[in-house]
Amino acid sequence: METSTPSPRTHLLTTLTEKFEIPADQLSPEATLGELGMDSLAIIELYVTLQDHWAVPLDDSAAGPEITVGELGSTLTGLLSDRAGQRDTGHHGAGS
């Protein structure tokens, strides 16, 4: 039996605080990954962690220190929404 799954944004914030040890009070939608002290290797590790957890293809070529927490959360939510829509319709997708 499944229990409630945290939202993509909640999971992102939890990952940033627990795995990457970023203080929760520094996390805001406007904060960039660079401002949070993440270097390029940490950012790629974050993307891989999120991809593995949610089974979605994040574009790691777009991963950079200028990405904000809010943008990454929105991207993740959008990918999950697209995936759910494709499951509901069988094979319909945007393809972009």
C-alpha positions as CSV (number, residue, x, y, z in Angstrom):
1,M,0.0,0.0,0.0
2,E,1.4,3.4,-1.0
3,T,1.6,6.2,1.5
4,S,1.6,9.8,0.4
5,T,4.6,10.6,-1.8
6,P,6.2,14.0,-1.2
7,S,5.8,16.5,-4.0
8,P,8.7,17.0,-6.3
9,R,9.4,20.4,-4.7
10,T,9.4,18.9,-1.2
11,H,11.7,16.0,-2.3
12,L,14.0,18.5,-3.9
13,L,14.2,20.6,-0.7
14,T,14.7,17.5,1.4
15,T,17.5,16.3,-0.9
16,L,19.3,19.6,-0.8
17,T,19.1,19.7,3.0
18,E,19.8,16.1,3.8
19,K,22.2,14.9,1.0
20,F,23.9,18.2,0.2
21,E,23.7,19.7,3.8
22,I,22.3,23.0,2.7
23,P,20.6,24.8,5.6
24,A,16.8,24.9,5.0
25,D,16.7,28.6,5.8
26,Q,18.9,29.3,2.7
27,L,16.4,27.5,0.4
28,S,14.1,29.8,-1.5
29,P,12.6,29.6,-5.0
30,E,14.9,32.4,-6.1
31,A,18.1,30.9,-4.7
32,T,20.5,29.7,-7.4
33,L,22.3,26.4,-7.0
34,G,25.6,28.4,-7.2
35,E,24.4,30.7,-4.4
36,L,23.8,27.6,-2.3
37,G,27.4,26.7,-2.7
38,M,27.0,23.9,-5.1
39,D,29.8,23.3,-7.7
40,S,29.3,21.7,-11.0
41,L,29.9,18.2,-9.7
42,A,27.4,18.6,-6.9
43,I,24.8,19.9,-9.4
44,I,25.3,16.9,-11.7
45,E,25.0,14.6,-8.6
46,L,21.8,16.4,-7.7
47,Y,20.4,15.9,-11.2
48,V,21.3,12.2,-11.1
49,T,19.8,11.8,-7.7
50,L,16.5,13.4,-8.8
51,Q,16.5,11.4,-12.1
52,D,17.0,8.1,-10.2
53,H,14.3,8.9,-7.7
54,W,11.6,10.1,-10.1
55,A,12.7,8.2,-13.2
56,V,12.5,11.3,-15.4
57,P,15.1,12.5,-17.9
58,L,16.4,15.8,-16.6
59,D,18.5,17.7,-19.1
60,D,21.9,17.8,-17.3
61,S,23.3,19.9,-20.1
62,A,21.1,22.7,-18.7
63,A,22.4,22.0,-15.2
64,G,24.4,25.0,-13.9
65,P,25.0,27.3,-11.0
66,E,22.5,29.8,-12.4
67,I,19.5,27.5,-12.1
68,T,17.2,28.4,-9.3
69,V,15.6,26.0,-6.9
70,G,12.2,27.2,-8.2
71,E,13.2,26.5,-11.8
72,L,14.4,23.1,-11.0
73,G,11.3,22.3,-9.0
74,S,9.1,23.5,-11.9
75,T,11.1,21.5,-14.4
76,L,10.7,18.3,-12.3
77,T,7.0,18.9,-11.7
78,G,6.5,19.5,-15.5
79,L,8.3,16.3,-16.4
80,L,6.3,14.3,-13.9
81,S,3.1,15.8,-15.2
82,D,4.0,15.0,-18.8
83,R,4.8,11.5,-17.9
84,A,1.5,11.1,-16.0
85,G,-0.3,12.5,-19.1
86,Q,1.5,10.0,-21.4
87,R,0.5,7.1,-19.1
88,D,-3.1,8.3,-19.1
89,T,-3.3,8.6,-22.9
90,G,-1.1,5.6,-23.7
91,H,1.3,7.2,-26.1
92,H,0.4,10.8,-26.6
93,G,3.2,13.3,-25.8
94,A,4.5,16.7,-26.8
95,G,7.8,15.4,-28.1
96,S,9.7,18.6,-27.6
